[in-house]
Amino acid sequence: MTKFLFDTCPIMLWVITIIQIVFTVMTFVKYSQTKNIIYLLTGLLTIGLTYDGLILALGCFMKEGELFAALSRLRYVLHGALIPFIYAICAYALDLKGKWLKAVWIFTGIFVVLGFADGCVEQLAVKEVANVTRYISVYAPAWAEIVNSFLTFGTVIPMMIVGIVVWKKQKTPHLFLSGALMFLFSGLGVAVKDLMFYISMYGEVLMALFLYLYARKKDALNN
């Protein structure tokens, strides 16, 4: 099984990236048609996921160098700055209004800034696995490590909790599945540590799929 994962990694990185591009375009098309903010927030999140996949896919051809280093740096910056929009998605899924919605937006904004800063200060080094070259984080200040860990687990877990509430109230499991499948594939990646970046991408594409499906359900409920 491990050999199969190593052998299929390069081609599947491109397949996943193309699927993510499709989801991103579909989400922004729906936003342009409906002006539903959940589509916009989902689209912003999927931009980060799509770029993440694209840079990893380019690692099948690109090697160490200033251009690839700069593109990889942007990958970390976008990831840190866009993942916090999960909080805003959860807020609109719960139909928060007034001071509660404002509080979530302030919280989201703080972590957008912290995530952006984290992406800027990560020290990167080249690593090659399964014929894929990528820049990995090898060091970050203590505060950046805390921010990174929080954005990794402190976004998906709340999304799962909110997803359960939404499932009960709105009769749709999509938001829960979006967070749960991302969490599951992140955990599976630990089992094959060298390919964690690749296995977790399956979780990312499923996150994008079920966020899009939830946005459609939420839009239908509002109308």
C-alpha positions as a printed Julia matrix, in Angstrom:
223×3 Matrix{Float64}:
   0.0    0.0     0.0
   2.81   2.39    0.91
   4.56   1.68   -2.41
   1.29   2.39   -4.24
   0.98   5.74   -2.46
   4.55   6.68   -3.36
   4.08   5.64   -6.99
   0.78   7.5    -7.47
   1.71  10.65   -5.54
   2.95  12.84   -8.46
   0.01  12.23  -10.79
  -2.58  12.41   -8.02
  -1.24  15.77   -6.86
  -2.22  17.14  -10.27
  -5.6   15.38  -10.24
  -6.42  16.81   -6.81
  -5.26  20.29   -7.83
  -7.48  20.27  -10.92
 -10.47  19.17   -8.82
  -9.75  21.99   -6.36
  -9.62  24.51   -9.2
 -13.03  23.29  -10.38
 -14.5   23.64   -6.87
 -13.04  27.13   -6.52
 -14.51  28.31   -9.83
 -17.9   26.72   -9.06
 -17.99  28.4    -5.65
 -17.25  31.88   -6.98
 -19.76  31.43   -9.82
 -22.42  30.6    -7.23
 -21.39  33.63   -5.18
 -21.73  35.88   -8.22
 -25.23  34.49   -8.77
 -26.5   34.51   -5.17
 -24.28  36.96   -3.21
 -24.43  34.43   -0.36
 -21.43  35.18    1.85
 -20.85  31.5     2.67
 -19.96  30.96   -0.99
 -17.49  33.84   -0.8
 -15.87  32.57    2.4
 -15.72  29.03    1.02
 -14.17  30.35   -2.18
 -11.47  32.23   -0.26
 -10.68  29.09    1.71
 -10.48  26.95   -1.41
  -8.11  29.44   -3.03
  -5.64  28.61   -0.27
  -6.23  24.87   -0.63
  -5.91  25.06   -4.42
  -2.68  27.03   -4.3
  -1.29  24.59   -1.73
  -2.01  21.7    -4.1
  -0.66  23.57   -7.13
   2.71  24.26   -5.54
   3.04  20.65   -4.4
   2.12  19.5    -7.91
   4.71  21.85   -9.44
   7.25  20.11   -7.22
   7.02  17.18   -9.65
   8.99  19.37  -12.11
  10.5   22.3   -10.26
  13.6   21.97   -8.13
  15.32  24.09   -5.5
  15.7   27.72   -6.51
  14.68  31.29   -5.73
  11.48  31.19   -7.81
  10.24  27.95   -6.3
  11.22  29.17   -2.82
   9.17  32.35   -3.3
   6.17  30.42   -4.62
   6.44  28.03   -1.67
   6.66  30.91    0.8
   3.37  32.24   -0.58
   1.89  28.78   -0.01
   2.57  29.1     3.73
   1.36  32.7     3.84
  -1.93  31.94    2.07
  -2.54  28.88    4.21
  -2.08  30.85    7.42
  -4.14  33.84    6.23
  -7.1   31.97    4.71
  -7.68  28.98    7.01
  -9.12  31.26    9.78
 -12.12  31.99    7.53
 -13.44  28.66    8.8
 -14.5   30.59   11.93
 -16.56  33.01    9.87
 -18.12  30.14    7.92
 -19.17  28.55   11.22
 -20.63  31.86   12.41
 -22.83  32.23    9.34
 -23.79  28.56    9.5
 -25.09  29.21   13.02
 -26.87  32.37   11.84
 -25.04  34.5    14.39
 -25.93  38.17   14.31
 -25.12  41.42   16.06
 -22.35  41.42   18.65
 -21.75  37.67   18.37
 -21.1   37.86   14.64
 -18.9   40.92   15.16
 -16.92  39.06   17.83
 -16.3   36.13   15.5
 -15.14  38.48   12.75
 -12.71  40.17   15.16
 -11.44  36.74   16.25
 -11.12  35.69   12.6
  -9.27  38.9    11.7
  -6.78  38.42   14.53
  -5.9   34.95   13.32
  -5.75  36.04    9.69
  -3.01  38.48   10.73
  -1.27  35.91   12.95
  -1.51  33.24   10.26
  -0.08  35.62    7.68
   2.79  36.51   10.02
   3.41  32.84   10.78
   3.74  32.09    7.06
   6.26  34.92    6.72
   8.6   33.8     9.52
   8.69  30.04    8.88
  12.19  28.94    7.91
  11.98  26.66    4.89
  14.24  23.94    3.55
  14.03  21.63    0.55
  12.91  18.03    0.89
  12.19  15.48   -1.82
   9.78  12.59   -1.32
   8.16  10.36   -3.98
   9.88  12.39   -6.73
   8.18  15.54   -5.46
  10.33  18.48   -4.36
   8.83  20.78   -1.78
   9.87  23.39    0.74
   9.06  22.32    4.29
   9.11  24.28    7.52
  12.19  23.43    9.58
  12.02  26.16   12.21
   9.69  28.87   13.48
   9.66  31.06   16.6
   7.72  29.64   19.55
   4.76  31.99   19.01
   4.54  30.94   15.34
   4.56  27.25   16.29
   1.65  27.91   18.67
  -0.29  29.78   15.96
   0.38  27.01   13.44
  -0.78  24.29   15.84
  -3.87  26.29   16.73
  -4.81  26.82   13.09
  -4.27  23.12   12.39
  -6.5   21.77   15.16
  -8.31  24.84   16.46
 -10.22  25.3    13.2
 -11.26  21.79   12.17
 -12.44  20.7    15.63
 -14.75  23.73   16.11
 -16.02  23.13   12.58
 -16.94  19.57   13.54
 -18.72  20.76   16.69
 -20.64  23.44   14.8
 -21.31  20.85   12.11
 -23.08  18.61   14.63
 -25.25  21.53   15.78
 -26.05  22.42   12.17
 -26.78  18.77   11.38
 -29.41  18.67   14.11
 -30.96  22.04   13.31
 -30.69  22.21    9.52
 -30.82  18.48    8.76
 -27.6   18.46    6.74
 -24.33  16.66    7.64
 -22.21  18.49    5.08
 -20.48  20.96    7.41
 -19.67  18.2     9.89
 -18.33  15.93    7.13
 -16.17  18.76    5.81
 -14.35  19.06    9.13
 -14.45  15.37   10.08
 -12.95  14.12    6.8
 -10.19  16.73    6.95
  -9.45  15.61   10.52
  -9.52  11.93    9.5
  -7.11  12.27    6.59
  -4.75  14.41    8.67
  -4.68  11.55   11.16
  -4.11   8.98    8.43
  -1.18  11.04    7.2
   0.59  10.54   10.52
   0.68   6.79    9.79
   2.8    7.42    6.68
   4.67  10.46    7.89
   6.75  11.04    4.75
   3.53  11.25    2.72
   1.49  13.2     5.26
   1.43  16.22    2.92
  -0.06  14.05    0.15
  -2.6   12.06    2.19
  -3.91  15.2     3.89
  -4.66  16.62    0.44
  -7.44  14.07    0.06
  -8.9   15.58    3.22
  -8.55  19.06    1.74
 -10.4   18.16   -1.46
 -13.19  16.52    0.55
 -13.33  19.58    2.81
 -13.82  21.78   -0.26
 -16.47  19.44   -1.69
 -18.6   19.31    1.45
 -18.22  23.02    2.15
 -19.55  23.67   -1.34
 -22.43  21.25   -0.76
 -23.18  22.9     2.58
 -23.18  26.35    0.98
 -25.75  25.1    -1.55
 -27.91  23.65    1.24
 -27.66  26.82    3.31
 -28.55  28.93    0.28
 -31.61  26.76   -0.34
 -32.68  27.07    3.31
 -32.39  30.87    3.16
 -34.59  30.96    0.09
